[in-house]
C-alpha cells in the first residue's frame, strides 16, 4: 500500500438511490468498521492494496449468511467501484469522505 493512502474516517457511500454511512478504521493495509443505514449496522472488513484498490465485505448480524462484496479505487477523498449484494446483484457505488479520524496522519 502507498504510505499516503489513508481512508480512516467517516464516508458517505452511494449505491443507486441508497446512501449509507461508513466508519472505516484502518491499520496498515487492513480496514474494519461499520456500514450503517437507518435499520442496521453491518460489520465491514477488508484491505487496501498498493495500487489504491480497496476490497471489503459487509456482513449482517440480523440475517445469517448475508454478505456483500465491494471493490473500488481510492482517489483522495473519493472511492468508486462495483459491488455484488444479495438480491441486488452487481451495481456501481461511490463514496465521499466526510471526516478523517482525529488520530489519522495528515
C-alpha positions in Angstrom: 0.0 0.0 0.0 1.2 3.5 -0.8 2.0 5.2 2.6 -0.2 8.2 1.7 -3.3 6.1 1.1 -5.3 6.6 4.2 -9.1 6.0 4.3 -9.6 6.2 8.1 -12.8 8.1 9.0 -16.4 8.6 8.0 -17.6 8.3 4.4 -21.0 8.6 2.7 -21.5 5.7 0.3 -24.0 6.0 -2.6 -25.5 2.9 -4.2 -28.3 3.8 -6.6 -30.9 5.6 -4.5 -29.4 4.3 -1.3 -26.9 6.2 0.8 -25.2 4.8 3.9 -22.5 5.9 6.3 -19.2 4.0 6.5 -17.0 4.3 9.5 -13.6 3.0 8.4 -10.8 2.1 10.9 -7.5 1.5 9.1 -4.5 -0.4 10.4 -1.9 -0.5 7.6 -3.4 -2.3 4.7 -6.3 -3.8 6.7 -9.6 -2.0 7.3 -12.6 -2.6 9.5 -15.6 -0.7 10.7 -19.3 -0.4 10.1 -21.7 0.1 7.2 -24.8 1.8 8.7 -28.2 2.6 7.3 -31.4 3.6 9.1 -32.3 0.0 10.0 -29.0 -1.8 10.6 -25.3 -1.6 11.3 -23.3 -4.1 9.4 -19.7 -5.1 10.1 -17.1 -4.1 7.4 -13.8 -5.9 6.9 -11.3 -5.7 4.1 -8.0 -4.4 2.8 -6.2 -1.8 0.6 -3.6 -2.8 -2.0 -0.5 -0.9 -3.1 -2.3 0.4 -6.3 -5.1 2.1 -4.2 -7.6 -0.7 -4.7 -10.0 -1.2 -1.8 -11.8 -4.5 -1.2 -14.3 -5.0 1.6 -17.1 -7.3 2.7 -20.1 -6.2 4.8 -22.0 -8.8 6.8 -25.3 -8.6 8.5 -25.8 -9.5 12.2 -29.6 -9.8 11.6 -29.6 -12.1 8.5 -27.4 -15.1 8.9 -25.2 -15.8 5.8 -26.0 -12.4 4.3 -22.8 -10.7 3.0 -22.0 -8.2 0.2 -18.7 -7.6 -1.5 -17.3 -4.2 -2.6 -14.3 -3.4 -4.8 -13.1 0.0 -5.8 -10.4 2.5 -6.5 -9.4 5.2 -3.9 -8.7 8.7 -5.3 -8.1 11.0 -2.4 -11.4 11.7 -0.7 -13.4 9.7 -3.2 -13.8 6.0 -3.9 -15.7 4.3 -6.8 -16.3 0.7 -7.7 -18.5 -2.2 -8.1 -20.4 -4.4 -5.6 -22.3 -7.7 -5.5 -25.1 -7.7 -3.0 -27.6 -10.5 -2.3 -30.9 -9.8 -4.1 -29.5 -6.6 -5.7 -26.7 -8.2 -7.8 -23.9 -6.3 -9.4 -24.0 -2.5 -9.0 -21.8 0.6 -9.2 -21.1 2.5 -6.0 -19.2 5.7 -5.0 -18.2 7.2 -1.6 -17.1 10.6 -0.4 -15.1 11.2 2.7 -16.9 13.2 5.4 -14.1 13.3 8.0 -10.9 11.6 9.0 -10.4 10.1 12.4 -8.5 12.5 14.7 -5.6 10.1 15.2 -5.0 9.7 11.4 -1.8 11.1 10.0 -2.1 14.1 7.7 
